[in-house]
C-alpha cells in the first residue's frame, strides 16, 4: 500500500505543511519557536489529515538525520531533537534548502539551488547526488556574511533596486564557482524578480513537496539508491 507523506518545510518566519499539491497549511515560526512549541503547533494544524510518515526540511545543518547546530532564526533546543519519537511515526529530516533542491532538480547536469528568505539556503545536485551546502556564512564586505545582503536584511538595507543587482551579481559568481549548468532561485523573495538572467530559473512552491516525496525514495543501507545524500 502506498504511504501517505506529510511534508513539513520549516522556515525562519513560517512553517508550511503539505499533504498534497492542493492541500497546504502554515503557521508562524520565529526566534521564540523551539521544538516543543513547534510540536504543539504542528499537531494543531494537521487535524483532519491522515499520514503515515513525515519529511521535514529544517533551516540548519543536518547530518545523518540529526540537527547538528541550532538554527539562526528559530529558538534553541533543536540539536539532537528526535522528531520520530515525538510524533510516533517515521520521520526523515533534511536541510530545508536541500529538500527544495531535491524537488527542483529536473536533470540536465549540475544544478545549484539558492533560497532567498530569512537567510540564504543552498544545495548542489547532480545526477542522483544531493549535497547540502552552507553558503550563507561566506564572508562579505564590511564584516558581513553573504546572507546579510541576499536575504531579507539585505533587501531592507539596500532597497529593492540595489538588492536585485546584488543578488544577480552574487548568483552569477556562485554559478561560475560551482560550474553549475543552471541555478534554481527559490525562497520567499524570488517573487521580487519579474525576470531572471539566462541560466537562472525560478523555483516553485510545489518543489518542497516534491522534494519531501523524493526523500522517501532514498533507501537506507542499500546499494541501489534512487538518490544519494552527502
DABELJO-V923657 format. One record per backbone hydrogen bond with DSSP energy under -0.5 kcal/mol. NH is the residue of the N-H (numbers start at 0). CO is the residue of the C=O. E is the energy in kcal/mol with one decimal. If there is no record, write none. Layout:
NH,CO,E
NH,CO,E
This chain:
4,2,-0.6
5,52,-2.3
6,4,-0.5
6,17,-3.0
7,5,-0.5
7,54,-3.3
8,6,-0.5
8,15,-2.8
9,7,-0.7
9,56,-2.6
10,8,-0.6
10,13,-2.3
14,26,-3.1
15,8,-2.6
16,24,-3.5
17,6,-2.6
18,22,-1.9
19,22,-1.1
23,21,-0.7
24,16,-2.5
26,14,-1.8
28,12,-2.1
32,29,-1.7
33,31,-0.9
34,75,-0.5
37,33,-2.4
38,34,-2.5
39,35,-2.1
40,36,-2.3
41,37,-2.7
42,38,-2.3
43,39,-1.6
44,40,-1.9
45,41,-1.2
46,43,-0.7
48,45,-2.3
51,3,-2.8
52,3,-1.8
53,89,-1.9
54,5,-2.9
55,91,-2.7
56,7,-3.1
57,55,-0.5
57,93,-2.7
59,57,-1.9
62,65,-2.5
65,62,-1.6
67,60,-2.0
68,60,-0.7
74,29,-0.5
74,32,-2.3
79,66,-1.3
80,77,-2.5
82,80,-1.0
85,81,-1.9
86,82,-2.4
87,83,-2.1
88,83,-0.6
91,53,-2.6
93,55,-2.4
95,57,-2.1
98,94,-2.0
99,95,-2.0
100,96,-2.6
101,97,-2.6
102,98,-1.6
103,99,-1.2
104,100,-1.6
105,106,-0.6
110,108,-0.5
110,124,-3.2
111,181,-2.1
112,110,-0.5
112,122,-3.3
113,183,-2.5
114,120,-2.4
115,113,-0.6
115,185,-2.8
116,114,-0.7
116,118,-2.2
120,114,-2.1
121,132,-0.5
122,112,-1.7
123,130,-2.6
124,110,-2.7
125,128,-2.2
126,108,-0.7
128,125,-3.1
129,227,-3.0
130,123,-3.2
131,129,-0.5
132,121,-2.1
135,119,-0.6
136,133,-0.9
137,134,-2.1
139,143,-2.9
143,139,-0.6
143,140,-1.3
145,137,-2.5
146,135,-1.8
147,144,-1.7
148,144,-0.5
148,145,-1.4
149,145,-2.0
150,146,-1.7
151,116,-2.2
153,150,-0.6
154,150,-1.7
155,151,-2.1
156,152,-2.0
157,153,-2.9
158,154,-1.8
162,158,-2.4
163,159,-2.4
164,160,-1.6
165,161,-2.4
166,162,-2.7
167,163,-2.6
168,164,-2.4
169,165,-2.6
170,166,-2.8
171,167,-1.8
172,168,-1.9
173,169,-2.4
174,170,-2.5
175,171,-1.8
176,172,-2.3
177,173,-2.1
178,175,-1.0
179,174,-2.2
180,109,-2.3
181,109,-1.4
182,198,-2.5
183,111,-2.3
184,182,-0.6
184,200,-3.4
185,113,-2.9
185,183,-0.7
188,115,-2.3
189,186,-1.1
191,188,-2.1
192,189,-1.9
193,191,-0.5
199,196,-1.8
200,182,-3.6
202,184,-3.0
206,203,-1.7
207,204,-1.2
208,204,-0.6
209,205,-2.2
210,206,-2.6
211,207,-2.2
212,208,-1.9
213,209,-2.7
214,210,-1.7
215,212,-1.3
216,213,-2.3
217,214,-0.9
218,216,-0.7
219,217,-0.7
221,218,-1.0
224,222,-1.2
225,216,-0.8
227,127,-3.6
228,226,-0.6
229,129,-2.8
229,227,-0.6
